[in-house]
């Protein structure tokens, strides 16, 4: 029983280093979103404020009609999904 167990564990280690898992292959084949490995250990130390976009475009309920074309022109080819918030004040 021990030789079979050692063989299976060794084969599993070799395959995991050489190829993607069956679940990753299915996710990629069906074009489903998945979290890729981050690679560098320093990435795990990052916080949300380190990578967030601080130049976020939005409209508030008090925005004027003239501001809409300005924001759309700044968006330039992005998805043009501009959120409308209650107020411009940060919480």
C-alpha positions in Angstrom: 0.0 0.0 0.0 2.9 2.4 0.8 4.5 2.2 -2.6 1.2 2.9 -4.3 0.6 5.9 -2.1 4.2 7.3 -2.7 3.7 6.8 -6.5 0.4 8.6 -6.5 1.8 11.5 -4.4 4.9 11.8 -6.6 2.8 11.7 -9.8 0.5 14.4 -8.4 3.5 16.7 -7.6 4.9 16.2 -11.1 1.6 16.9 -12.9 0.8 19.9 -10.7 4.1 21.6 -11.7 3.8 20.8 -15.4 0.2 21.4 -16.3 -3.0 23.3 -15.2 -5.5 21.5 -13.1 -8.7 20.1 -14.7 -10.8 22.9 -13.0 -8.5 25.6 -14.4 -8.8 24.1 -17.9 -12.6 24.0 -17.7 -12.7 27.7 -16.5 -10.4 28.8 -19.3 -12.3 26.7 -21.9 -15.7 28.2 -21.0 -14.2 31.7 -20.7 -15.3 32.0 -17.1 -13.5 34.4 -14.7 -11.0 33.0 -12.3 -8.3 34.3 -10.0 -4.9 33.8 -11.4 -1.9 33.3 -9.2 -0.3 36.5 -8.0 3.3 35.2 -8.2 5.2 37.7 -6.1 4.9 37.4 -2.3 5.0 41.2 -1.9 1.6 41.4 -3.7 0.0 39.8 -0.7 1.0 42.7 1.5 -0.8 45.3 -0.6 -3.9 47.0 0.6 -6.9 48.2 -1.4 -5.7 51.9 -1.1 -2.4 50.9 -2.8 -4.1 49.7 -6.0 -7.4 51.6 -6.2 -8.1 54.2 -8.8 -8.2 57.6 -7.1 -9.4 59.5 -10.2 -12.8 57.9 -10.2 -15.4 59.7 -12.4 -18.9 60.0 -11.1 -22.0 62.2 -11.2 -23.8 63.3 -8.1 -27.5 64.1 -7.8 -26.5 67.8 -7.6 -24.4 67.6 -10.9 -25.3 70.0 -13.7 -26.2 68.9 -17.2 -23.0 70.6 -18.5 -20.8 68.2 -16.5 -22.1 65.1 -18.4 -20.2 65.7 -21.7 -17.0 66.6 -19.8 -17.1 63.3 -17.9 -17.9 61.3 -21.1 -15.0 62.9 -22.9 -12.7 62.0 -20.1 -13.9 58.4 -20.2 -12.4 57.9 -23.7 -13.3 54.4 -24.8 -13.9 52.8 -21.5 -17.3 51.2 -20.7 -19.0 54.5 -20.1 -20.7 53.2 -17.0 -20.6 56.3 -14.8 -22.2 55.9 -11.4 -24.6 58.5 -9.9 -24.1 59.0 -6.2 -26.1 60.8 -3.6 -23.5 63.5 -2.8 -19.9 64.4 -3.6 -18.8 64.2 0.0 -16.4 61.4 1.0 -17.3 59.2 3.9 
